[in-house]
Amino acid sequence: MINKPQVVIGTAGHIDHGKTSIVKLLTGTNTDTLKEEKSRGMTIDIGFAYLNNEITIIDVPGHERFIRNMVAGISTINIALIIVSADDGLMPQTHEHIEILHLLNIKHAIVVITKADKVENNIIDLVENEIKGRIQNTNFYNAKILRTSAKNNVGIDLLKKEIINLSENVEKIVDRGFFYMPIDRVFSKTGFGTIATGTVLSGKLKSNSEIIILPEQNNATVRSFQTHGETTETIKAGDRAAINFSSVEQTKLKRGSVLAIKNQIAPTSKIIVNIKMIENNNWMIKDKQLVHIHIGTSQVIAKVITFGIKILPGQSANVLLDLNNDISPLCDQRFIVRSISPMETIAGGKVLDNNPKFSKKDLKKNIQKIETDNSKRFLQSINRFWKKPLSIEGWSKFFNVSKNQILKWVNRNKVLVIDSIIYSSESLNKSKKEIIKKVEEFHKNNKYKKSISKEELLISLEFDKKWLEFVTNEMKNEIVIYESGYGLKNNKIDLSEVDLLIANEIESSLIDSGFDLLSSLRVYDKNQKKALNILYLLKDSEKVVQIDSDLWMHMNNYNILKYLLGRYFTKHTKLSVPEFKKMISVTRKNAIPILEFCDKIKFTTRVDNYRVKGEKLNAELSSS
């Protein structure tokens, strides 16, 4: 079983420069496995070989026609093996492959000059200088350059030693906290069924696990694994793996599909990305231009939405990609952009948002402000979602990273965490101001009410409920928190002499009405709006009770109702509607809303067509 982290090496270079021969000398494996490849003497599809138990070599095609296979192969590598023939030097596909490696942010490389036996040393010196000049502005500018000859078996041992040494120091894949593996090959084997291969980019997976195939969203069960030709119970980030499935048809899998744990990542047809154009070409990208996107092991056509700007050679910009097919990319995943016709590599990019939630108007206004650095983008996103902050787990899924990575960003950006909810000082202050503004507006328009209901404020602000509760608890010097709502601490309700007279008249009417429920119009028919406002004021003063939307009872009668119910249930276990009507001397018109109110406040509980004693009745009676 393989325990050490594995390293994946990918070849790159022009056709016929000896990539496959070098791999065979290093590993003993001929990676040209297809009949068509052997007959043509060139690699068409991706081939695989093992240098040792920890190192896999991926051999990719050098022919321009098969560049998509090449990108699929090197999208998951740790080290590039750039092959340059001594007798040809740098050729068109060599230049393009080097550019692709740089755009995919491959940081480690070894340059192998092949066929050294065919030319004089002074010619090789020129080729080596040419190579140094070509890679000086890449991520792998300090790559070692080695001279080899497959014919004379020269330099192969030194190359093998250098590969092993570099593999010991290479940056390993950062685990995102969940299993994710792009598929680069699918085949069927007699006695086993469907098998898919790829490099595990994140997480771990055990045999017999349930996974999902994306973007198709087909469920699958893993039967067994192999890595480096050995059966294993677990595969992990960095491993080259072959996965055998239980009862999954080969047609349900393809290169470009992704294997992942459920509920971690979703298919999408739109992604926000940052694109960086290659400097030394004549290509530019215009609004709504069609391009090929090579991301992971998948290839799709995308319409580039630039919102009117042109991206010229050497320039970078944030854009929206509208894809012709769903994909399931990771945030901050690198990709390659190629033109539709003629097919040329014109740019590289990075995914900034793999599930955009912007409106078109907001996206046009803000797309260029989106940070490319993920830590800064994290802080941006916290302030963007200030009304509904996410938890540590929520942000982990949003950015497709581990919870530990989120906590590192929390510390780096000096943001705050409460009950696992992440927020910034900016989002807290903004929320406080918005609450004050809404409550002030409410008091201005409802001068007789002491508080806005929690539900109304929540809907008005469009806040997350938990966030509203937290913020208002932080505002006790400015906000009064009532049982049913919120009011400003400095808000005063001053009734005029006329209003006081109306309030007294309303109270008298409700006392006299007993259990005959009155509406605002019936208690004061001269001005229904004023009557309703004063009723709410009396409710806040606990002088009246609101039975239904506009049906009212005086507190004195409410206390009598409570007493009558308590007395009834000392002798009986259930109460019917006719018995209730008789008890409080009302018609069904009043009995039903009063009973429903009693159910609501848990004085009673409805069971079929009867009421039984509710859990709150005893507590209310004992506190009276």
N, C-alpha and C positions, 0 to 999 in steps of 0.2 A: 504493500500500500504506500502511496506517495504522501509524505507528510510535509516536506519542505515546500515553500511557495514555488510554483513553476514559472519559468520565463519563456515567453514566446518570441521567436525571432522570425522576421519576414524578409524575403529577398526582394530586391528591386533592381531594375535595370533593363536595358534594351534587349530586344530579341536576338538570340544567338550569341550573347556575350558570355554564356557558360554558367548561368545560375543553377540549372538542374544538375550539371556535371559537378559543380562545387558541392552541392547538397549531397550528392551520391558519395563523393569522396569523404565527406565529413561523417556521414551516417550509415553508408552502405545501402541506402534506399533510393531506388529510382522513382522520383515523384511523378513522372509522366506515366499515368496509369490508364488513360483512355487510349483506345486503339487509334483514334484520330490524332492524338498527340504524338504517339510513337511513329506513326506513318509520316507525319509532317516534321518530326524532329523539333517540336516546339511545345511549350506549355500553353494550354488553352484554359484549363480550369485550375483551381487551387489544389496543390499537392501537399502532403504532410510527411514529415520524417522526424525521428527522435535522435538527438545527439547523445543524451543520457537520460536518466530518470527525472531530471528536473527541467530539461531544455527541449522544446519542440521547435522545429524549423518549418515554416510555411513557405512553399515555393509558389510564386505567383507569375502569371503570364507577362511577358515583355512586349507582346504585340499590341499596337494601338487599338486594334479592333476589340481586344479583350480587357481594356482598362477597367471596366466595371468589376470584372473578376479580381483584378489586381487590388482595387480599393477595398473590396469585400475582404480580401485576405489580410491586408495590412492594417485594417481599422482597429484591430485588437492587439497589436504587437507591442513588445517592450523595447526591442532592438531591431534596427534595420541593417540588413546586409546588402550594401549597395555594390552591385557588380558592374565593373567597367572593363571592357576588353582593351588590352594594350595596343592592338593593331587598329582599333577604331576610335578609341578615346570616347569622349562624351558625345552621345547621339541624342536625337530628338526625344526618344522615350526615356532616356536616362535623365535628361533635364526635367521632363514632366514628372517622373517618379520622385525625383528629389524635391520638387515643388510640392507634390502631394504629401510626402513625408513631413515636410515643414508645416504645411497647412493643417495636418492632423496632429500637430504638436508632439511628434515623435522626438524624444530628446537624446536618444542614444543610437549611435550608428558605428559600423565598421565599413570602410571602403575597401573592396577587394579588387585589385587589378588582376585580371585573368589573362591567360595566353601570353605570359611573359617570355615564353620561349620563342615567340614568333618575331620579336623586334629587338633592336639594340637597346642597351640601358639608357642611352641619351634620349631615345624616343619615349621610354617609360618615364623618364624625369619630366619631360614636357607634359605628358598625360597627368602625372601626379600634380604638377603645378596648376594645370587646368582644373583639376578636381578641387584643390585647395581654394582657388579663386571662386569656384562655383558654390562651395558650401560655407564660405566665410560668413554669410549673413543668415545662416539657418540655425535652428536649435542645436544641431549636432556639428557645429563649426570645428570642434576639437577632435573629430573622429579620427581614429588611427587609420592609416592607409597601408595595406599590405600587398605584396606582390606574390602571385601564385602562378603555377603552371599545372593544369590537370594532367597534361600529357606526361610530364616528368615527375609528377607528384611533389612539386616544390612549393613550400610555404603552407601546406595544408595543416601540418602539425602546429605550426606557429599560429595559424588562424584559429584552430580549434582551442588552443590555449588562451588566446585573446578573448574568444567568445565566452569561455568559462569564467575568466577573470572579470570581464565586464558584467556578466550575469550575476556575479556575487554582489556587485555594487549598484545594480540598476534599481531605479525607483519601482517599487511594487505597486500593484493596483490598489487604489484606495477603496476599501469596502464601503458600499453605500448602505449596508444594513439589511438588504433583502436580495433574494436570488434574481439574477438577470443574466441571460445568455442569448446573444444573437446567433442564429443558425446560419452556418456557411455551407453546409452540405447535408443532403437527405438521401438515404438509400434504403433498400430492403434486403434483408439477408435471410435465407432459408433457415427455418427453425427458430428464428429470433423475431422476425417482423420488421417494423419500421425503426430506423436508427437515424438520429440527427447528431451532427457534430458542431462544435463551436468552442469559443473561449469564454469561460465564466468571467464576466466583468464585475460581478458583485455577489456577496452572500454565500450561503452554503445550501446544499440540498442533499437529503438522504434518500436512499432507494425506497420505493413504495409511496413517495410523497405525491400529493395532488398539486398540479400546477396548471397554468393557463397558457395557451398558445395565442400570441398577439401578433398583429391586430385582429386576427380572425375571431378571437374570444372563444376558442374551443377548449374545453376542459380535457385534461389528460392525466394519466397515472404513470409514474416512472416505474419501470420494472427493475432495471439494473443500469450500472455505469461501467465504463472503462476509461482509464486515463493512462497514457503511455503503454497501451497494450495490456494493462493489468486491471482486473476487476476490483472495484472498490465500493464501499458502502456509502461514502460521502464524497461529493465534489465541492470545491470552494473557489473563491475569487482567485483568478490567475491560472486556473487549471485548463488545459486542453482536454475536452471531454467528449466521449461518445455516449449518447443516452438512448437506451432501448425502452420503448413504450409498450404498455399493455393496451391492446385493442385500439390502436390509432392508425388509421389508413395513411399511407404515404402521401396521398393527395391533399391531406389536411395540413401538411407541413411544406415549407419551401425555404430556399435561401431568402433571407430578409425577414422571416418570421422571428419572433422573440419568445423565449421561454421565461416565465416569471411566476412569482408567487401571486396569488389572487389579491385583488384590492390594493395593489401597490402602485400600479401605473395603468393608464388608460390609452386606448387608441385615439388618435387625433388626425385631423386633416388640415389643421392650421397651427403654425408655430411661429413665435417671434424669435428672430435670430440676429446675430451680428455677422455681417459679411465683410471680408477683407479681400479686395481685388488684388490680383497679381500685378506687379509693377510693369514688367517688361513685356507687355503685349498691347494690342490695340482694342481690346474688348472693353466695353462699358455695359452697365446694367441700367435699363430704363424702367419706368413704372409699367407694371403688368407684363413684363417680359417673361417668356417661358424659358426654363432652364432644367437641366438634369441635376438632381440632388442625390449624392451617394452618402448615406449615413449608416454607420454600422455595416451590416451586410446587405442592406436594402438599397434599391434604386427607385426613385419616383420622379415624376415631372412636377414642377412647381411653377405657379405664377408668382412673380416677385412683386409685392405691393410696396412701393417706395413712397407713396403719397406725393408723387410729383417730382421727386428729386432724381438726378442722374448720379450713378456711382462710377467714377472714372478710375482708370488704372492707378493702383497704389492707394486708393481711398478706401475708407471703411464706413459703414452705416448700419443702423438697425432697420430691419425690414420685417414685413409679415410674409410668410410663405403660405400660399394657398395650394395644397397638394392635390394631385389627381387621385391618389389612393391614401387610405389611412396608414399611418406608421405608429410605432410606440417608442419614441426616442427618450433619452434621459436629458434632464437639464444639464447644461454645460457640455453636452456631447459634441465632439467635433465632426465636421462633415466637409465634403468637397462639392464644388459647384462646377458643372461643365456645360458648355454651350449646346444648343440643340443641333445646329448644323453650321459649319463643320464641328465635329465633336472635339472640343479642346477644353482643357482645364483652365478656368478663368478666375476662380476665387476659392477661398476656404471660409469656413464659418463656425460659429458656436451657437448652440441652442440656449436662448435666454429664458424662454417661457414655453413649455410644451403643452400648456392648456390655458390659452389666453382668455381672460374674463373682461377685457376692455370692451366698451362700446366703440363703434367706428370713429365717432367724434373724439372720444378721449384718446384713442390709440393714435390718431393722426396728430393730436396735440402733444402727446407725451412720449411717443415711441423713441425719439432720439435721446430722451433723458434717461432711458433705462440703462443702468450700469452693467458693464460687461463683467466686472469683478463680482463673484458670487456673494462674498461677504457684504459688500456695499449694496448689492441688489437685495439682499436679505433685509437690511435696514430700510431700504426704499419700500419694500413690500409691506413691512410692518406698518409704516406710516400711511401706505396706500389703503390697507385694510383696517384703518383705525376704528371703524364702527363695529367691526366683527373680528376682533383679534383671534388668531389661531393658537392652538396649543403647541407644545414641543412636538408632539406626534403629528399634528396637522402640518406644521412647517417641514417636518421630516419628509412627509409625502409630497408636499408642494415642490420641494427642491430635489427630491429623489436622493436624499443623503441620510446618513445615520443620525440618531438622536444626539450622539456625542458630538457630531459635527455641528449641529444646531447650537448646542451649549457652548462650543468654542466661538461661534459667531456672536452669541449672546454676550460673552465676556469681551470679545474684541470690540463690539459696537456699544458696550456699556448700556444695554437695554435691560429691562426689568422682567421678572417672572413672578406671577402670583397664581397659586393653584395650577401650575403648569401652563398658564396663559402668558404669552409673551407680548409685551407692549413697550413703547418708548415714552419718554417724558413729553415729547411732542404730541403723540397720540392721546395721552392722558389729558394734557392741557387743552387740546382741541375739543375733546369730548366734554370736558367741564364747561367750556364756553358755549358749546352747542346746547347743553342741558339748561344752563342759565337762560339762554336766549329763548328756548321753547317754553320754559316755565313762565318767564316774563310775559311772553305773548299770550299765554293762557290766562294769566291774571288780568291782563289788560282787557281781554275779550270776555272774561267771566268774573266780574268784580265781586260777585256774591259767593264764589266758591273758594274754599281754602286750599284745595289741592287738585292737581290733574291726576287722573287715574294712572296706575302703572302701565296698564295695557295701552291707553291712549298715547302716553309718552313714548312707549316702546315702538309703537307703530309709526308715530310721527318722526322719531329719530332714525328708525331703521337700524337700531343697535341690536347686538346680541344680548339676550336677557341677562346672562351671567356678567357681562361687561357693564351693563347699566347698573346692576346692583353694586358691583365693585366701585365704580366711579362715584355714585351717589353716596356711598359710605365714606368716600374720601372728601366729601363736600359738606360735612356736618356744620361748618361755620356759615354756610350759605343756604343750605337746603334743609327743610324739615321733612323727615320721612314718616309719613302716616301709614297706618295699616293698609289703606287702599290706594295711596298715591304719594305725590310729592308737591311741596309748596315752598316758596321762597321764605326765608326766615324773617326778612324785613317787610313782608307783605301784611298789610292791615286792611280789615274789612270794616268800614264805617257806614253804619246805616243812618239814613236821614230819619227825622221824626215821622215822616209819612211812611217810610219803609217799616219802621218799628210798629206803627199802627196796623199795617197790612200783615206783618208777621203775627201779631197778637190775634188778629181776625182769623188768620189761617189756622193757628193753633186751636182756637175755640171751635172752629168748624170741624176739625179732625177729632177733637175730644168728644164732641157731641155726636159724631157719626158712628162712634164705636167701631164695629167690625165691618161696617158698610164702607168699602174703600172709595176714596175720592181721588179724582184727577186734578191737575192744576187748574183746569177750567172750572171745575165745580167748587173748588175752595175759594176762588177769587176770579169771577168771570169778567171783571173790568179790564184786566190786563194779564193775559195768560203767560206771556213771556216773563213778566216781573214775578208773577206767582211762582213759576217754575224755578227762577233764580233764588227766591227767598226760601222755597222748599229745600233746595240743595244746601242753603246756608243753615237752615234748621236741622237738616240731616247731619251736617258737619258738627253742629252743637249738640248732637244726640238728643234732640227734642222730637224728631219724627223719624219714621222708618220707611224706606222705599221698598215696597212689596214687589212691584214690577216696574217697567220702564216709566210709566206715569200713573202709578197707583200708590196711594200713601196711607199711612196709619200713624196715629200719635203714639209716642213712647209710652204714655200711661196705658193705652189699650194693648200695646205690645206686651207689657209686663203682665197684664191681666191674662192675655192669651197664653203666655208662658206658664202662669200659675194653673190655668184650667187644664192645659196639657199634662202638667206634672201630676195633678190630682187624678186625672183620668187614668193615667198609666200606673198609678199605685193599685188600681183595682182591676185593670184590663191589660191584656197583652197586645191587642190589635184594635185599630180604629178604622171604621169605614167612613166613606164620604157622608152618607145619611146621618151617621152618629155625630160626625164633626159639625155638620150643618145645625143639628139640634143643639149641640153643646154651646155654639157661639151665636145661635139664632140668626143665621144668614141664609140667603139663597145659594144655589150652586154657582151662580155668577161670581160671588165673592169667595165661596168656600174653596174652589179649585185653585185660584192664584195664591190664596193664603197657604194652602197645603203644599203647593209647589215651592213656595218661599221657605216653609218649614223644612222641606226636604233639602233645599239648597244650603240652609244654615245648620243642617244636621240635628234639628229638634226631632225630626221624624225620618224614618227610612221607608221607602215604598217597597212592599213585597206583594206582587200581583195587584189586586185591587184594594189592598189594605195598607195601613201605615202601622209601623211598630216604633217603639221608642228609639230615638236617635241618640248618638253618643254624646252630643253637646248639651242635651237638655238638663241632665243632672248638674253639670258644671255651671250652667247659667243660673239654675235655681239656687245653688249653694252660694253663689256670689251676689245674689240679689239682696 
